Amino acid sequence: MFKDCYRHRRVLITGHTGFKGSWLAFWLQSLGAEICGIALPAEGQPNHFSLLEMSFRSEICDIRNAAALQKLVSDFQPEVIFHLAAQSLVRRSYRDPVQTFETNVLGTANLLEVCRQCESVRAIVVISSDKCYENREWVWGYRENDAVGGYDPYSASKGCAELLVSSWRRSFFHPEEYDRKHQVLLASARSGNVIGGGDWAEDRLVPDMMKAAAAGQTVDIRNPQAVRPWQHVLEPLSGYLLLGQLLLAGKPEFADAWNFGPVGQSPISVADTARALAASWPEISFRMHPQPDAPHEAGLLQIGRAHV
């Protein structure tokens, strides 16, 4: 699909030690890209990034550190940037809301401001989340032109990051001024819940069930009726790469916000997902254990499409 689009291109990935980031780095390396990754150390053992044993420039840097980020980006001179570095867990955001906002909002601002000073940059894809929308728990999917917001700190931080990206795009990288006043195209990608090999993160349905089964334990399903737009990790990644390809090709009409999810499919609840997993692996044992006093999490969340 991508032919030689990324071959010998200098690609910067923030958050490359995470679940989606490591898969994206692996894919881009197979496409012949020259990669530099900027992230915090990979969490936990095992972790997907370490198991892949990839060989490219990997820098440990907190994106909240603007000076360090500036130095690394200036030295590498990337042509395209995929920004995945984030605090990505809802329940963790309740425990540390300030760090969540600092990373997801200030960190994104730091990166975009660094890009303004780096003449090599041509395309920026900021990876966001379907949880960036002001979720009213309605039955149809949220479209890219629906209001952003958020109840919990994580969701709100992603809504703020989307507003920030929109501001930078209109203020400094306006698509209508492309190739006249600047040469940078900026887009955001809002993805639904992902599953797939190499995910050992905390508070995630499939990893929790896999770990419990391997240990001969029963896992509690805390929010069984919640509905999410599930997809395999490689599905949104292919969309990110396609979006980056279109931006690199100088197509300003794609410098916008985009949803990536299973549009048009029937929604699947957490309970139904757990039952499907158990049907494929009999060792899985789970019980429905709603927690009325648990921090709020969205019950119904689907994404749709405004672009036609």
C-alpha positions in Angstrom: 0.0 0.0 0.0 2.7 2.5 1.0 5.3 1.4 -1.7 8.4 3.5 -1.1 6.7 6.4 0.6 8.6 6.1 3.8 11.8 4.5 2.5 14.8 6.6 3.6 12.5 9.2 5.1 13.5 10.6 8.5 10.5 9.7 10.7 10.2 10.8 14.3 7.9 8.7 16.6 7.1 10.0 20.1 5.9 7.2 22.4 7.7 4.5 20.5 8.2 2.3 23.6 4.5 2.0 24.1 2.1 -0.6 22.6 0.9 1.2 19.5 4.2 3.1 19.2 6.3 0.0 19.1 4.1 -1.6 16.5 4.3 1.6 14.4 8.1 1.7 14.7 8.3 -2.0 13.6 6.1 -1.3 10.6 8.0 1.8 9.6 11.3 0.0 9.9 10.0 -2.7 7.6 9.1 0.1 5.1 12.7 1.3 5.1 12.3 4.5 7.2 15.1 6.1 9.1 13.6 6.3 12.6 14.2 8.3 15.7 12.1 7.4 18.7 11.5 9.7 21.7 9.7 8.3 24.8 9.9 7.3 28.4 11.4 3.9 29.2 9.1 1.0 28.3 6.9 0.0 31.2 6.9 -3.4 32.8 8.3 -6.8 31.9 7.7 -8.2 29.4 7.1 -5.3 27.1 6.5 -5.2 23.4 9.3 -2.7 22.5 12.0 -4.8 24.2 10.8 -8.1 22.7 10.9 -6.7 19.2 14.7 -5.9 19.6 14.6 -3.2 16.9 17.7 -1.3 15.9 17.2 2.5 15.5 17.9 5.7 17.4 15.9 5.5 20.6 16.0 8.5 22.9 14.6 8.5 26.5 13.1 11.9 26.9 10.0 13.3 28.7 8.0 15.5 26.2 7.2 17.8 29.0 10.9 18.9 28.9 10.7 21.4 26.1 14.5 22.1 26.0 15.5 18.5 25.7 12.8 17.9 23.0 14.0 20.9 21.0 17.5 19.6 21.0 16.6 16.1 19.9 14.3 17.2 17.1 16.7 19.8 15.9 19.5 17.2 15.7 17.4 14.6 13.9 15.7 16.9 11.4 12.6 14.7 10.8 10.4 15.0 7.7 7.4 13.4 9.2 6.3 13.0 12.9 3.9 10.6 14.5 3.1 11.8 18.0 1.9 9.0 20.2 3.5 9.9 23.5 0.7 10.2 26.1 -0.7 9.1 29.4 -3.3 6.9 27.9 -5.2 5.2 30.9 -8.5 6.5 32.2 -8.1 5.1 35.7 -4.5 6.3 36.0 -5.7 9.8 35.1 -7.9 9.9 38.2 -4.8 9.0 40.3 -2.6 11.6 38.7 -4.6 14.2 36.8 -2.0 16.9 36.7 0.6 14.6 35.1 -2.0 13.5 32.6 -2.7 17.0 31.5 0.9 18.0 31.5 1.8 15.1 29.2 -1.1 15.1 26.9 -1.6 18.8 26.5 1.7 20.6 27.4 3.7 17.8 25.9 1.8 18.2 22.6 2.2 21.9 22.7 6.0 21.5 23.2 6.2 19.2 20.2 4.2 21.5 17.9 6.2 24.5 18.9 9.4 22.6 18.3 8.1 21.8 14.8 7.6 25.5 14.1 11.4 25.9 14.5 12.4 22.8 12.5 12.6 23.5 8.7 12.8 19.8 7.8 9.3 18.9 9.0 6.6 18.4 6.3 4.0 16.3 8.0 2.7 15.8 11.6 0.2 13.2 12.7 -1.0 13.7 16.3 -2.5 10.5 17.6 -5.5 11.3 19.8 -8.4 9.2 21.0 -12.1 8.6 20.5 -12.5 9.6 24.1 -11.8 13.3 23.1 -15.5 13.8 22.4 -18.0 15.3 24.8 -19.6 12.0 25.3 -23.4 12.2 25.8 -23.8 8.4 25.6 -26.0 8.6 22.5 -26.3 5.6 20.1 -24.7 7.1 17.0 -21.1 7.5 16.4 -19.3 10.8 17.1 -18.1 12.6 13.9 -15.0 14.6 13.6 -16.9 17.9 13.7 -18.7 17.0 16.9 -17.8 18.9 20.1 -14.7 17.7 22.1 -14.7 17.6 25.8 -14.4 14.9 28.4 -15.6 13.8 31.9 -12.5 12.1 33.3 -9.1 13.7 33.3 -7.8 11.5 30.5 -10.7 12.3 28.2 -10.7 16.0 29.0 -6.9 16.1 28.3 -7.5 14.6 24.9 -10.2 17.1 24.2 -7.8 19.9 25.2 -5.1 18.4 23.0 -7.5 18.4 20.0 -8.3 22.1 20.6 -4.6 22.8 20.8 -3.9 20.9 17.5 -6.7 22.8 15.8 -5.3 26.1 17.1 -1.8 25.4 15.9 -3.1 24.2 12.5 -5.2 27.4 11.9 -2.7 29.8 13.5 0.6 28.5 12.1 0.0 25.6 9.6 -3.2 26.7 7.9 -3.9 24.3 5.0 -5.0 27.2 2.8 -1.6 28.8 3.2 0.3 25.6 2.5 3.2 26.0 0.0 2.8 29.8 0.1 3.6 30.7 3.7 4.7 27.3 5.1 5.3 23.7 4.1 3.8 21.8 7.0 0.6 19.8 7.1 -0.9 18.9 10.5 -3.6 16.3 11.2 -5.0 14.4 14.2 -6.1 10.8 14.3 -8.8 9.7 16.7 -8.7 6.0 17.3 -11.1 3.6 19.0 -10.1 0.9 21.5 -7.3 -1.4 20.2 -6.4 -5.0 21.0 -3.5 -7.1 19.8 -0.3 -8.9 20.7 2.2 -7.1 22.9 -0.3 -5.2 25.0 0.5 -5.7 28.7 -0.9 -2.3 29.9 -2.8 -2.1 33.2 -6.6 -1.8 33.4 -7.2 -3.1 29.8 -9.7 -5.9 29.2 -7.9 -8.3 27.0 -4.5 -8.1 28.7 -6.2 -8.5 32.1 -8.0 -11.6 30.9 -4.9 -13.1 29.3 -2.8 -12.6 32.4 -5.5 -14.0 34.7 -5.8 -17.1 32.5 -2.1 -17.7 32.4 -2.0 -17.5 36.2 -5.1 -19.7 36.6 -7.1 -16.9 38.1 -10.5 -15.4 37.6 -10.7 -11.8 36.4 -13.4 -9.4 37.5 -15.2 -7.5 34.7 -15.9 -4.1 36.3 -17.9 -2.5 33.5 -19.6 -5.3 31.6 -22.2 -3.3 29.8 -19.8 -0.7 28.4 -19.7 -0.5 24.6 -16.5 0.3 22.7 -15.4 0.5 19.1 -12.9 -2.4 19.2 -10.3 -2.9 16.5 -7.0 -4.7 16.0 -4.0 -2.5 16.6 -2.8 -2.8 13.0 -6.0 -1.3 11.7 -5.6 2.2 13.0 -1.9 2.1 12.4 -2.5 1.5 8.7 -4.7 4.6 8.8 -2.0 6.7 10.5 0.5 5.6 7.9 -1.9 6.4 5.1 -2.7 9.8 6.6 1.1 10.5 6.9 1.5 9.5 3.3 -1.1 11.9 2.1 0.3 14.7 4.1 3.8 14.0 2.7 2.4 14.1 -0.8 1.4 17.7 -0.1 -2.4 17.2 0.0 -3.7 20.0 2.3 -7.3 18.7 2.3 -6.1 15.9 4.6 -4.8 18.3 7.2 -7.7 17.9 9.5 -9.1 15.6 12.3 -9.9 12.0 11.4 -11.6 9.1 13.1 -10.3 5.6 12.8 -12.6 2.9 14.0 -15.0 0.1 12.9 -17.6 2.4 11.4 -20.9 0.7 10.4 -20.4 -2.4 12.5 -22.6 -3.4 15.4 -21.3 -2.2 18.7 -19.9 -4.9 21.1 -20.1 -4.7 24.8 -17.3 -5.6 27.2 -19.3 -8.6 28.4 -19.7 -9.9 24.8 -16.1 -9.4 24.1 -15.1 -11.3 27.3 -17.5 -14.2 26.3 -16.0 -14.3 22.8 -12.5 -14.6 24.3 -13.5 -17.3 26.7 -15.0 -19.3 23.8 -11.6 -19.3 22.1 -9.6 -20.0 25.2 -11.4 -22.3 27.8 -8.8 -21.5 30.5 -10.2 -17.9 30.7 -12.4 -17.5 33.8 -14.2 -14.2 34.5 -17.1 -12.9 36.5 -19.2 -9.8 36.2 -18.3 -7.6 39.1 -19.6 -4.0 38.6 -18.1 -1.5 41.0 -20.7 1.2 41.8 -18.2 3.3 43.6 -15.5 3.1 40.9 -14.5 6.3 39.1 -16.7 7.3 36.2 -16.0 5.7 32.8 -18.0 6.1 29.6 -20.7 3.5 29.1 -21.4 3.9 25.4 -18.9 5.2 22.9 -18.9 4.9 19.1 -17.2 6.9 16.4 -18.5 7.8 12.9 -17.5 9.9 10.0 -18.1 13.5 9.0 -15.7 13.4 6.0 -17.2 12.0 2.9 
